[in-house]
Amino acid sequence: MLPTSALPADNSLPVAALLTLSGGFLDAFTFVGHGQVFANAMTGNIVLMGIATAAQDWEQALRHVPPLLAFIAGVFLANCLRLPRVREMVVSPALVCLALEIVMLGVGSQLPADFPDAWLVPGIALVAAMQNSSFTHVGSSPYNSVMTTGNLRRSIESLFRGLTHKMTRTDLHEARVFGLVCLCFLLGAVLGGLCTMSMDNQALLVPVLILAVVFAICLYDARARGQ
C-alpha cells in the first residue's frame, strides 16, 4: 500500500470504513424494511430470486429485478462520468456520485412508510452502484464499498501470507485493513437493521450523515491538492 500521506482521501482507510459502514446499513435497510431485497448485494438478490423462482413465488422473484437493473444502470452512469468529454465539465466524478447518493437518500428519508418499494429500492441501488464504481481502492488495493465477500477473501489471503512468509509487515497491515472494512460492513448492517425497525424510512438519515462526512473529507482533500 501507498504511504498514508501520499493517498488521496478517496483511497484512504477512513473513507473506505465509512463507505462500507453505509453499504452495510443500506442492505439491512432495504432487506428489513422493503421486501427482503438488497440494495447493494446483487449476489444475494440473484440467489433469493432463484429460490423464489424455484418455489414459484413469482411476486417475490420479480421484486429482485428492479434493483438489479438499477445497479447495472448505476455502474454505467458512473463510467459515463469518467468519459473525457464529461470530465471537461465534471472535475470530480466521485464527488458527483456521492452528492447524488446523499440527495437520493435524503429524499428517501422523508418518504412515507407506505411509499412503493418498487421505486425506493431501485433508486437506492442506482446511487449505491455509482458510489461503488467511484470509490474502488483503499490504499493501492482494490476493495468493494458495498459488498464484503471479496474484502473478506483479501483479508484472509493477506493474513495467510503474513503468517507463512516471515510475518511481512505489508501483508499483516493489509489483513488488518480489509478486516476492519469487513467489520464496518457488519456494524453498518446491525445499525441499519435496528434503525429501520425503529425509524422506518427516516433511518436513511444515518447514511446521509455518514456520506456527508465522506463528502466533506474528499472535498477538503481535493481543494488542498488544488484539484
C-alpha positions as CSV (number, residue, x, y, z in Angstrom):
1,M,0.0,0.0,0.0
2,L,1.0,3.6,-0.5
3,P,2.2,5.6,2.4
4,T,-0.8,7.3,4.1
5,S,0.5,10.8,3.4
6,A,0.6,10.1,-0.3
7,L,-3.0,8.8,-0.5
8,P,-5.9,10.9,-1.9
9,A,-8.8,10.9,0.5
10,D,-10.8,8.9,-2.0
11,N,-8.5,5.9,-1.3
12,S,-7.9,6.4,2.4
13,L,-8.9,4.0,5.1
14,P,-11.3,6.4,7.0
15,V,-13.3,6.9,3.7
16,A,-13.3,3.2,3.0
17,A,-14.5,2.4,6.5
18,L,-17.3,5.0,6.3
19,L,-18.4,3.9,2.9
20,T,-18.6,0.2,3.9
21,L,-20.5,1.2,7.0
22,S,-23.0,2.9,4.8
23,G,-23.1,0.0,2.4
24,G,-24.0,-2.5,5.2
25,F,-26.6,-0.1,6.5
26,L,-28.4,0.2,3.2
27,D,-28.5,-3.5,2.6
28,A,-30.1,-4.0,6.0
29,F,-32.5,-1.1,5.4
30,T,-33.9,-2.5,2.2
31,F,-33.9,-6.1,3.4
32,V,-35.6,-5.5,6.7
33,G,-38.0,-2.7,5.7
34,H,-38.6,-3.1,2.0
35,G,-39.5,-6.6,0.8
36,Q,-36.3,-8.6,1.7
37,V,-34.4,-7.2,-1.2
38,F,-30.8,-6.0,-1.1
39,A,-29.8,-2.5,-2.3
40,N,-26.2,-3.5,-2.9
41,A,-25.6,-7.2,-2.7
42,M,-26.6,-8.3,-6.2
43,T,-25.3,-11.8,-5.5
44,G,-27.8,-12.1,-2.7
45,N,-30.6,-10.7,-4.9
46,I,-29.8,-13.3,-7.6
47,V,-29.8,-16.1,-5.1
48,L,-33.0,-15.0,-3.5
49,M,-34.6,-14.6,-6.9
50,G,-33.5,-18.1,-7.8
51,I,-35.0,-19.5,-4.6
52,A,-38.3,-17.7,-5.1
53,T,-38.4,-18.8,-8.7
54,A,-37.8,-22.4,-7.7
55,A,-40.7,-22.0,-5.2
56,Q,-42.8,-20.5,-8.0
57,D,-43.2,-17.3,-5.8
58,W,-43.2,-15.1,-8.9
59,E,-44.1,-11.9,-7.0
60,Q,-41.1,-12.2,-4.7
61,A,-38.9,-13.2,-7.6
62,L,-39.8,-10.1,-9.5
63,R,-39.0,-7.9,-6.5
64,H,-35.3,-8.5,-7.2
65,V,-35.4,-7.5,-10.8
66,P,-35.7,-3.7,-10.5
67,P,-32.7,-3.3,-8.1
68,L,-30.6,-5.5,-10.4
69,L,-31.4,-3.3,-13.4
70,A,-30.9,-0.1,-11.4
71,F,-27.5,-1.4,-10.2
72,I,-26.4,-2.0,-13.8
73,A,-27.6,1.4,-14.8
74,G,-25.7,3.0,-11.9
75,V,-22.4,1.3,-12.9
76,F,-23.0,2.5,-16.5
77,L,-23.7,6.1,-15.4
78,A,-20.7,6.2,-13.1
79,N,-18.4,5.2,-16.0
80,C,-20.1,7.8,-18.3
81,L,-19.0,10.5,-15.8
82,R,-15.4,9.4,-16.4
83,L,-15.5,9.9,-20.2
84,P,-13.1,12.5,-21.5
85,R,-15.9,14.7,-22.8
86,V,-17.7,14.6,-19.5
87,R,-14.6,15.2,-17.4
88,E,-14.2,18.5,-19.2
89,M,-17.3,19.6,-17.3
90,V,-17.1,17.5,-14.1
91,V,-13.9,18.0,-12.0
92,S,-14.6,15.0,-9.7
93,P,-16.9,12.2,-10.9
94,A,-16.6,10.5,-7.5
95,L,-17.9,13.6,-5.6
96,V,-20.7,14.0,-8.1
97,C,-21.8,10.4,-7.5
98,L,-21.5,10.9,-3.7
99,A,-23.6,14.0,-3.9
100,L,-26.3,12.3,-5.9
101,E,-26.4,9.5,-3.4
102,I,-26.7,11.9,-0.5
103,V,-29.6,13.7,-2.2
104,M,-31.4,10.4,-3.1
105,L,-31.1,9.1,0.4
106,G,-32.2,12.4,1.9
107,V,-35.3,12.4,-0.3
108,G,-35.9,8.8,0.6
109,S,-35.7,9.5,4.3
110,Q,-38.7,11.9,4.0
111,L,-41.0,9.5,2.1
112,P,-43.9,7.9,4.0
113,A,-43.6,4.3,5.2
114,D,-46.1,3.1,2.6
115,F,-44.2,4.6,-0.4
116,P,-43.8,1.8,-3.0
117,D,-40.7,-0.3,-2.6
118,A,-40.6,-0.7,-6.4
119,W,-39.5,3.0,-6.6
120,L,-37.4,3.4,-3.5
121,V,-35.2,0.3,-3.6
122,P,-34.1,0.7,-7.2
123,G,-33.3,4.4,-6.5
124,I,-31.0,3.4,-3.7
125,A,-29.4,0.6,-5.8
126,L,-28.7,3.1,-8.6
127,V,-26.8,5.6,-6.4
128,A,-25.1,2.8,-4.4
129,A,-23.8,1.3,-7.7
130,M,-22.5,4.8,-8.7
131,Q,-20.7,5.1,-5.4
132,N,-19.3,1.6,-5.7
133,S,-17.9,2.3,-9.1
134,S,-16.3,5.6,-8.0
135,F,-14.6,4.5,-4.8
136,T,-12.6,1.4,-5.7
137,H,-9.4,1.4,-3.8
138,V,-8.2,1.5,-0.2
139,G,-4.6,2.5,-0.4
140,S,-3.4,0.9,-3.7
141,S,-5.5,-2.2,-3.2
142,P,-8.9,-2.7,-4.8
143,Y,-11.9,-3.2,-2.5
144,N,-15.7,-3.1,-2.6
145,S,-17.5,-0.5,-0.5
146,V,-21.0,-2.1,-0.8
147,M,-20.3,-5.8,-0.7
148,T,-18.0,-7.8,1.6
149,T,-17.1,-11.2,0.1
150,G,-14.1,-10.0,-1.8
151,N,-12.9,-7.9,1.1
152,L,-13.1,-10.9,3.4
153,R,-11.2,-13.0,1.0
154,R,-8.5,-10.4,0.7
155,S,-8.1,-10.1,4.4
156,I,-7.7,-13.8,4.9
157,E,-5.3,-14.2,2.0
158,S,-3.1,-11.4,3.3
159,L,-3.2,-12.9,6.8
160,F,-2.2,-16.2,5.4
161,R,0.8,-14.7,3.5
162,G,1.8,-12.7,6.6
163,L,1.8,-15.8,8.8
164,T,3.6,-18.1,6.3
165,H,6.1,-15.7,4.8
166,K,8.1,-14.4,7.7
167,M,5.3,-12.2,9.1
168,T,5.8,-9.5,6.5
169,R,4.5,-6.1,7.7
170,T,2.8,-5.3,4.4
171,D,0.7,-8.4,4.4
172,L,-0.3,-8.1,8.0
173,H,-1.2,-4.5,7.5
174,E,-3.4,-5.3,4.6
175,A,-5.1,-8.1,6.6
176,R,-5.9,-5.6,9.3
177,V,-7.2,-3.0,6.8
178,F,-9.5,-5.4,5.0
179,G,-10.6,-7.0,8.3
180,L,-11.6,-3.5,9.5
181,V,-13.5,-2.9,6.3
182,C,-15.4,-6.1,6.8
183,L,-16.2,-5.2,10.4
184,C,-17.5,-1.8,9.3
185,F,-19.9,-3.6,6.9
186,L,-21.1,-5.8,9.7
187,L,-21.6,-2.9,12.1
188,G,-23.5,-1.0,9.3
189,A,-25.8,-3.9,8.8
190,V,-26.5,-4.2,12.6
191,L,-27.1,-0.4,12.8
192,G,-29.3,-0.5,9.7
193,G,-31.5,-3.2,11.0
194,L,-32.0,-1.6,14.3
195,C,-32.7,1.9,12.9
196,T,-35.0,0.6,10.2
197,M,-37.2,-1.2,12.7
198,S,-37.5,1.9,14.9
199,M,-37.4,4.8,12.4
200,D,-38.8,3.4,9.1
201,N,-37.6,5.5,6.1
202,Q,-36.2,8.2,8.4
203,A,-33.4,5.7,9.1
204,L,-31.8,6.8,5.9
205,L,-30.8,10.0,7.7
206,V,-28.0,7.9,9.2
207,P,-26.2,7.0,6.0
208,V,-26.9,10.6,4.8
209,L,-24.8,11.8,7.7
210,I,-22.1,9.2,7.1
211,L,-21.8,10.1,3.4
212,A,-21.9,13.8,4.2
213,V,-18.8,13.3,6.3
214,V,-17.1,11.4,3.5
215,F,-18.0,14.1,1.0
216,A,-16.5,16.8,3.3
217,I,-13.3,14.8,3.7
218,C,-12.9,14.3,0.0
219,L,-13.8,17.8,-0.9
220,Y,-11.3,19.3,1.6
221,D,-8.6,16.9,0.3
222,A,-9.3,17.8,-3.3
223,R,-9.1,21.5,-2.6
224,A,-5.9,21.0,-0.6
225,R,-4.4,19.2,-3.6
226,G,-5.6,22.0,-5.9
227,Q,-7.9,19.8,-7.9
